[in-house]
């Protein structure tokens, strides 16, 4: 949840995501976003990360 808070994802949503998909899934998707997509322009990083986590 601390990792998600760094991206300004609200605590309630962070809890829901951790419960729904698990910490490992969240870490893998955040890593993917930053390793595989470093050159993309994202206007809202929190929204992009949430979408990546939910859609894997």
N, C-alpha and C positions, 0 to 999 in steps of 0.2 A: 504494500500500500504506500510505503514511503517513496518507492520508485515512481509510482503513478502520480503522487503528489508533486513530484519535481516537474511534471509536465502540466501542472495546474488542473489535474483531474480531481473533481470533488470527492471527498471522503466517502460519501454514500455510494456513488457510482463505482469507486475503486473497490469497496467492500463487495458490491454485487458482482463485479467482474472476477474477483479472486474466488468468490464462492462458486460462481458459474463455471469458470474454465480452469482455475488453478494458477498458482504462482508460476510454475514452470512454463506454461503456455504463454502467459503474459510476458515473461522475460524473453522467450524465444521470439515473440512478435516484435518487441521493442528492439531487440538486437537486429532482426531482419530489416526493420525500418531504417536503422542507422548504418548498417553494413551494405545492404543491397540497393538502397535508394538514397545515397548521400547527396546526389546532385539535383534532386527534384525540389521544386519550390512548393512549399506548403504554407497556406495562409493561416491555418489553425492546426498546430502540431498535436494538441490534445485530441481533437476530433479525428485526425488521421490515425493516431495510435489506437484510439477506441475502435475505430472501424477495422483496423488491421487485426486487433484482438478478436473482435466479434466474428469476422469473416475468415480468420486464419489465413 
